[in-house]
Structures are given as C-alpha cells and as structure tokens.
Amino acid sequence: MSDGPSYGFDTLQIHAGARPDPATGARQTPIYQTTAYVFRDAEHAAALFNLQEVGYIYSRLTNPTVAVLQERIATLEGGVGAVCCSSGHAAQIMALFPLMQPGCNVVASTRLYGGTVTQFSQTIKRFGWSAKFVDFDDLDAVRDAIDDNTRAVFGESIANPGGYITDIRAIADVADAAGVPLIIDNTSATPYLCNPISLGATLVVHSTTKYLTGNGTVTGGCIVDSGQFDWSASDKFPSLSQPEPAYHGLKFAETFGPLAFTFHSIAIGLRDLGMTMNPQAAHYTLMGIETLSLRMERHVENAMTVATWLENDPRVDYVTYAGLESSPYSARIPAVCPKGAGALFTFAVKGGYEACVKLVDSLEIFSHVANLGDTRSLIIHSASTTHRQLTPEQQEAAGAAPNVVRVSIGIENAEDLIADLDQALAKATA
C-alpha cells in the first residue's frame, strides 16, 4: 500500500504489506516456494551480505511471502518492523536472544502459558540465562525483582490460561524506569483487541499459530519491534549497541536506528538460530488475518455468552473470564483491550480433578486439543497436560489448578456450545 491516508484496521488486515505480483499481476500473495534467489551480479551479492542493501539471499533469512506477513503484522501492531519464525516458542527465544548474555535474567509474570514457564524456568538455563517469576499485579514486587542483570520484563496481554488482563502501562512504566525493554505476548488478544506498543511495550511476540491464523493449520511465531527503545542508552545491550564482528564492526543501533532489533533478528538471529517460518505457513496466516476482526468480534461475543451461563450454573465453582463484572480484571478492559476481553478463560468444576476429566471426555462440539485461538471451540485440562510439568504451587499461580479446565471459545452458535457444556457437566458431576 502506498503512503497516504490512515487506513482502518479492517482495511489493513487485508492490504497491509501486499501488492499485486509484479510478474503476473496475481492479487493474492504468491507462495514463493524457493530456497535461494539469483543475484544481479557480484556487486549486488556483496551488498546484500554486507547489509548495505535490503533484498533476498536465502529463505532461512528472508522470503517474499514471509516478508508480506511481517509487514502486515507490524502494521497492525503499530511497530516499525517484524520478524516471523517457526513457532511462538521460537519467537520468545528470538526476542530474548539479542538482549541476553550468560548471567542475565528476565523478570516474568507468574501468569503465563505453562510451556513458557517451562521454557523460562528450565530450558533457558542452558544458555546461562535465568528467569524470576513475579505476580504482575504487585508492581513493587516487579520493581524489586529487577536487578543489574535484568535485561527484559515479560508478560502476556491476556494471560493464558485464565484470561487475566495485564496492566501493560503500569508494567511498562516500571520497565522504563529500570532501563529495560518490556516484551508482551499478545497471542490471546491479537492486535485487534489490544495494542501493547501504544501502552509502552518495546517488543510484542505472537504465536501466529493461534488467532492470527485462526484455522489450526500451521505453526508460526512473530516478534514485532516498536522501534522506540534506545539500545545505546546503556551498556546492557552490546549485541545491538557495540560493533558486530561478523559484519566488520557494524553497530546495529547506529546503522539501523529504530530498526536495529529487526535487522539484528534477521541478520544474526535467523542466520544462526535458523528458526525460520516456511512460506506456505506464512500464506495460510496471511489468509487468516484477512478475517481477523470479524472472527475476534464473534469470539468475544460467544465468550461473553458462554461465560455468563457458566457463572450462573451451580455445577461450576467460578469462571475467570475478565469480561464478567465479577472479575477483578474487568476494570482494566477499557484501557488494555477496549474491544473485548478475548475468548480464553478457565472455569472450576465442582468435583475436582476427576470431574474435569469426565467433562473433557463427554464433550461433543468442543475439541480436546493442546491449542487455542481456533474457529472451533477447544478445551483442555491444563493440570494434566500443558501445565503438568509445573509444581502444584506454580499451577495455582498460573491459574491451572487441578479442578480447572481451560476453554477457547470458537465462532460456532453460542446456544450449541452451551448445550454441549450442559450435557457434559451433567455427566461429569453426576
């Protein structure tokens, strides 16, 4: 799209980053299923490898189909650039990679997807990194957790699995005061419901597998760069502020300015970590994003209807959906996600662990899968699956207690979803 008027979200989700194919005039973005690209001449090749010219070298680094997706997500999130990769977990490592060194830590919310807790508490130790888990509702605790070795603060806009709403602006202020970037996982909210960059986030990560694609077909991840952090303000981020030996002493922050993080993630991150998104996955995600706003409106509408019914059912102990007036997080919706509280939440079943297992096994429309953000309604018992590696205390803190199930409400008829839950609850609590 050419520079011009400020287009609305519905227009941008279809057109941002996409142009008719110059060779054929194809209106839909083609799948450029190629590993390499022919250079014009030796001088052109050298300029590309020296980062003196932007272009395509090898599809581990850049690909025209993936490039359209990167521009589209960056536009919707209000960032200056984005880098797509192979999964949401890859996006988290890619986001931390330019920031961290052995001995450094990330301060992370206790309310995170169970796989993220495991990745941060266990796997990143192999890099010499560590994580401190803190209740993000306690701003003093977040401040106290940040030390001289902290290089990032990490949270989720709408936390998985409980659907808790993070006060992004308040956390951003704490991170800013400490001189470290705030990374927000916006997977559960999508840029349609929440814009973390406008609330002070430095980087936004996504599992594009979820709502952005929306049809449960491909895995993918993305990191969006706000372009608003000064990587040279301190000596904490030498990968971005100091000379890079692999590029003859080039300084990313000095050379690329607001796009320093984006270029580093491609030229170093994708080059050496190889967490590449394939072009067919990018194509599926581009098609999914074209209907993002329409789907999210229906997701939110259905979630509110189902959550309200569940809250009034005597077989249910409680419901965590932030859209309910009873939720302690409902007051944050206007500032953080004014178009709705998403479609991800948990509810506690009377009868505990065994009742939850019976419920999951008795449902007919809901699919029992380890995924969220699909057009289909999904359910999982987190304590026995996604969060089973955590301690009981960590499960409680994450909102994945043994008597709790997580639901991702789809876009089916709400009355059918309620009927399915009703018959399954009857069997589970008989």
Order of alpha helices (4+ residues) and beta strands (2+ residues): alpha-alpha-alpha-beta-alpha-beta-alpha-beta-alpha-beta-beta-beta-alpha-beta-alpha-beta-beta-alpha-alpha-alpha-alpha-alpha-beta-alpha-beta-alpha-beta-beta-alpha-beta-alpha
